[in-house]
Each structure stands twice: as structure tokens, then as C-alpha cells.
Amino acid sequence: MKLIDLSLEIYDGLRSYTSHPPIAIAEESTFENSGHRYVAPCEGFESRMLKMSDHSGTHIDAPLHFMRDGESTAEMDLSKTHGDAVLLDVSDFKDPFQAVTREMLEEAEKRQGITVQPNDIVLTRTRKLAWGEGSFYEEHAFAPCAGDWLVEKQVKCIGLDLANIDVHDNMMREVHLKLLSVPIYIVENLVNLHQLPLNEHFTFMALPLNLKNATASPVRAVAFIK
């Protein structure tokens, strides 16, 4: 069994979406300011103060993100955040400023010789460049018809390598609303999708933190390949 880390590294100053604040990671306790309280061989301890949006880095959206009475991350069904998964790679034929359509997802199935099954988790590779490179923040993600396709396929979670599953300037946020109302959970800012197999299922996991009233949670997203 091979484990592939699909998570973006979190660091001080990271801004994973243009309208979200950058992550702040600062020293709190250090060996120098805490050591006097301890007895050798203990030299003290280190800890950090973290300040970030609940949508920082690789994260999973809870229904509360767009549904007024939706689940928070503490209420999410964890069985939807891990299980059988498949990668659909549209990066060979998607233009950066063209939205992913149902036809593209079906074409990826055909090219890869794989079929999305009910209760699958679907990961979508939309681009060849690394996270944040090129026109990353402007590239188009999913068209509403792609959201309809995922609902029809009865998937339980969708992940992608962009920071927003909706096209940025579509302020109706149709894809978020379609999916989170089911709910189908959404994982954004995945990395290393090029390392996943194209023609077989694998196991995916992206567990949210147990955060009361949070609209999303950073995750350590991983894939297990046989």
C-alpha cells in the first residue's frame, strides 16, 4: 500500500484564496522563554500560535459554508470523507479559462476506461502546472452542468486542484449550492493529483477537524494506492 499526500503545505503567509486572509504562524513558547521553568534534561518546549481562515490550505467545505442551516464541520458525516475514489483527469483537453463540463467528465471516464460509481469520491485534475503557478487564481473550475453530473452520479465527495469549485465570477455559486445541499462535500486546493492512477479506484481520506460552527476545515488529504 502506497500513501500519497494530496495536501498543500501550510506556512506563514500562505494565501490560498485571493479574498481570504493569509495564514499567520507565530512563535508562542520557545526553548529560550520557557526553559527556566523546567529541570534538566528538559530544555523547555516549543509551541506556535496559528491564525487562519477555516478555508485555508487544502480544506473541506461544510454545508454551512453556503447553506444557512447546513451542517458545520463538527456535524459532517465522516463516512463521506473517506472511501473508494477515482481520479478524472481533464487537464489534457481543458483550457484554463474554460469551465469543466459534464461532457469533459464523461470524456475523462471514456479515455481512462473507468466509471464513477454511486458513493464514490471523485477527484478532478484540471491543470498541469503546480498549485499557485501561472493563472491559478483566475482559472475556471466547474460549470453548473458538472455539478448536476456529480449529483446524478450520486457521489459523496468531490475534490479538485483549484481554490474554488465554482467559476470565480459566477457569484450565484451554483455548484457549491447544488452539491452542499445534497450534501456532497467539497475538497479544494488538492495537490499531487498527477501521482494518482488513471484507470483504477483507490482509497481517499480527508477528515475535517471537529470544529463547532465552522464552515470548513483544513485537512490532511491522502490517497492509498494498492
C-alpha positions as CSV (number, residue, x, y, z in Angstrom):
1,M,0.0,0.0,0.0
2,K,1.4,3.4,-1.1
3,L,0.3,6.6,0.6
4,I,0.3,9.8,-1.5
5,D,-0.1,13.2,0.3
6,L,-2.5,15.4,-1.6
7,S,-2.3,18.3,0.9
8,L,-0.8,21.8,0.4
9,E,1.9,22.7,2.8
10,I,0.6,25.3,5.3
11,Y,3.1,28.0,6.1
12,D,3.2,31.6,7.5
13,G,2.0,34.0,4.8
14,L,0.2,31.4,2.7
15,R,-2.9,32.9,1.0
16,S,-4.9,30.0,-0.5
17,Y,-7.7,32.2,-2.0
18,T,-7.4,35.8,-3.0
19,S,-10.2,37.1,-0.7
20,H,-9.1,35.2,2.3
21,P,-6.5,36.5,4.8
22,P,-3.0,35.0,4.8
23,I,-2.1,32.3,7.3
24,A,-0.1,33.6,10.3
25,I,2.1,31.2,12.3
26,A,4.0,32.9,15.1
27,E,6.2,31.8,18.0
28,E,4.4,31.5,21.3
29,S,6.6,29.5,23.7
30,T,10.2,28.7,22.8
31,F,13.1,26.9,24.5
32,E,14.5,30.3,25.3
33,N,11.5,31.8,27.1
34,S,10.2,28.6,28.7
35,G,13.4,26.7,29.7
36,H,13.8,28.3,33.1
37,R,10.6,26.6,34.3
38,Y,11.9,23.1,33.6
39,V,14.5,20.7,35.1
40,A,17.3,19.2,33.0
41,P,17.5,17.3,30.8
42,C,14.3,19.1,29.7
43,E,15.2,22.3,27.9
44,G,11.7,23.8,27.8
45,F,9.2,23.5,25.0
46,E,8.1,25.0,21.7
47,S,4.6,25.9,20.5
48,R,3.1,28.1,17.8
49,M,0.2,30.5,17.6
50,L,-1.9,29.9,14.5
51,K,-4.3,32.3,12.8
52,M,-6.1,31.2,9.7
53,S,-9.4,31.1,7.8
54,D,-11.3,27.7,8.1
55,H,-10.8,27.6,4.3
56,S,-7.1,27.8,4.5
57,G,-4.9,25.4,2.5
58,T,-6.3,22.1,1.4
59,H,-9.7,22.1,3.1
60,I,-13.2,20.5,3.0
61,D,-16.3,22.7,2.7
62,A,-19.2,22.0,5.1
63,P,-22.7,22.7,4.0
64,L,-22.8,25.7,6.4
65,H,-20.4,27.5,4.0
66,F,-23.4,28.3,1.7
67,M,-26.4,26.8,3.4
68,R,-27.9,28.9,6.1
69,D,-29.0,26.0,8.2
70,G,-26.4,23.5,6.9
71,E,-24.0,21.2,8.8
72,S,-20.9,22.7,10.4
73,T,-17.7,20.7,10.2
74,A,-18.4,19.3,13.7
75,E,-21.7,17.8,12.3
76,M,-20.4,16.4,9.0
77,D,-20.8,12.7,8.2
78,L,-17.3,11.4,8.3
79,S,-18.2,8.4,6.2
80,K,-18.5,10.8,3.3
81,T,-14.9,12.0,3.7
82,H,-13.2,8.7,3.1
83,G,-13.6,5.6,0.9
84,D,-13.4,4.5,-2.7
85,A,-12.2,7.2,-5.0
86,V,-11.4,7.8,-8.7
87,L,-9.4,10.5,-10.5
88,L,-10.9,12.2,-13.5
89,D,-8.1,14.0,-15.4
90,V,-9.3,16.7,-17.8
91,S,-6.0,18.6,-17.9
92,D,-5.1,17.3,-21.4
93,F,-8.1,18.9,-23.1
94,K,-9.4,21.7,-20.7
95,D,-8.4,25.3,-21.5
96,P,-7.6,27.2,-18.3
97,F,-10.4,29.6,-18.9
98,Q,-12.9,27.0,-19.9
99,A,-15.1,25.5,-17.2
100,V,-15.3,21.8,-16.6
101,T,-18.5,20.4,-18.1
102,R,-20.3,17.1,-17.8
103,E,-19.1,16.2,-21.3
104,M,-15.5,16.7,-20.1
105,L,-16.0,14.4,-17.1
106,E,-17.6,11.8,-19.3
107,E,-14.7,12.1,-21.8
108,A,-12.3,11.5,-19.0
109,E,-14.1,8.4,-17.9
110,K,-14.0,7.1,-21.5
111,R,-10.3,7.9,-22.1
112,Q,-9.3,6.4,-18.7
113,G,-11.6,3.3,-19.1
114,I,-13.1,3.9,-15.7
115,T,-16.7,4.5,-14.4
116,V,-17.7,6.6,-11.5
117,Q,-20.0,4.5,-9.2
118,P,-22.6,5.7,-6.6
119,N,-20.9,6.7,-3.3
120,D,-17.5,7.2,-5.0
121,I,-15.3,10.1,-4.1
122,V,-14.3,11.9,-7.3
123,L,-11.0,13.9,-7.6
124,T,-10.5,16.1,-10.6
125,R,-7.3,17.2,-12.1
126,T,-7.9,20.4,-14.2
127,R,-4.3,21.6,-14.8
128,K,-0.7,20.6,-15.5
129,L,1.1,23.3,-13.5
130,A,1.8,23.1,-9.8
131,W,-0.5,24.7,-7.3
132,G,-0.4,28.5,-7.4
133,E,1.6,28.7,-10.7
134,G,0.6,30.5,-13.8
135,S,-3.0,31.8,-13.9
136,F,-4.1,29.6,-11.0
137,Y,-6.3,32.2,-9.2
138,E,-8.1,33.1,-12.4
139,E,-8.7,29.6,-14.0
140,H,-12.2,28.3,-14.3
141,A,-13.3,25.3,-12.3
142,F,-16.8,23.6,-12.7
143,A,-19.7,24.7,-14.7
144,P,-23.2,24.1,-13.2
145,C,-23.7,21.1,-15.5
146,A,-20.7,19.4,-14.0
147,G,-22.3,19.8,-10.6
148,D,-25.5,18.3,-12.0
149,W,-23.5,15.3,-13.3
150,L,-22.0,14.7,-9.9
151,V,-25.4,14.7,-8.2
152,E,-26.7,12.3,-10.8
153,K,-23.8,10.0,-10.3
154,Q,-24.6,10.0,-6.5
155,V,-21.0,10.7,-5.4
156,K,-20.4,11.5,-1.8
157,C,-17.4,13.9,-2.1
158,I,-15.6,15.9,-4.8
159,G,-12.1,17.2,-4.7
160,L,-10.1,19.4,-7.2
161,D,-6.8,21.1,-7.6
162,L,-8.2,24.7,-7.7
163,A,-9.2,27.0,-4.9
164,N,-12.9,27.3,-5.8
165,I,-15.1,24.7,-7.4
166,D,-17.2,27.5,-8.9
167,V,-16.0,29.8,-11.7
168,H,-14.8,32.8,-9.7
169,D,-17.0,35.4,-11.3
170,N,-20.2,33.3,-11.0
171,M,-21.4,34.9,-7.8
172,M,-24.5,32.7,-7.8
173,R,-22.1,30.0,-6.6
174,E,-24.4,27.4,-8.3
175,V,-22.0,24.4,-8.0
176,H,-21.5,25.0,-4.2
177,L,-25.2,25.2,-3.7
178,K,-26.0,22.2,-5.8
179,L,-23.5,19.9,-4.1
180,L,-23.7,21.1,-0.5
181,S,-27.5,20.9,-0.5
182,V,-27.3,17.1,-1.0
183,P,-24.8,17.2,0.8
184,I,-21.8,16.3,-1.4
185,Y,-18.8,17.6,0.4
186,I,-16.1,19.6,-1.5
187,V,-12.4,19.5,-1.0
188,E,-10.4,22.3,-2.6
189,N,-6.7,23.0,-3.2
190,L,-5.6,19.4,-3.7
191,V,-2.0,18.8,-4.9
192,N,-0.1,15.9,-6.4
193,L,-3.0,14.6,-8.4
194,H,-0.6,13.6,-11.2
195,Q,0.6,10.8,-8.9
196,L,-2.7,9.0,-8.8
197,P,-3.7,6.2,-11.1
198,L,-6.0,6.9,-14.0
199,N,-7.6,3.5,-14.6
200,E,-8.4,2.1,-11.1
201,H,-10.1,3.1,-7.9
202,F,-8.0,3.9,-4.8
203,T,-8.8,4.9,-1.2
204,F,-9.1,8.6,-0.3
205,M,-9.3,10.3,3.1
206,A,-9.8,14.0,4.1
207,L,-11.2,14.2,7.6
208,P,-12.3,17.6,8.9
209,L,-11.5,18.8,12.4
210,N,-14.3,18.7,15.0
211,L,-14.8,22.5,14.8
212,K,-18.1,23.8,16.2
213,N,-19.9,26.2,13.9
214,A,-17.0,26.2,11.4
215,T,-17.9,26.4,7.7
216,A,-14.8,24.4,6.6
217,S,-11.8,22.7,7.9
218,P,-8.2,22.3,6.8
219,V,-7.5,18.6,6.1
220,R,-4.6,16.3,5.5
221,A,-5.9,14.7,2.3
222,V,-4.3,11.4,1.4
223,A,-4.7,8.6,-1.1
224,F,-3.9,5.0,-0.5
225,I,-2.8,3.1,-3.7
226,K,-2.7,-0.7,-3.8
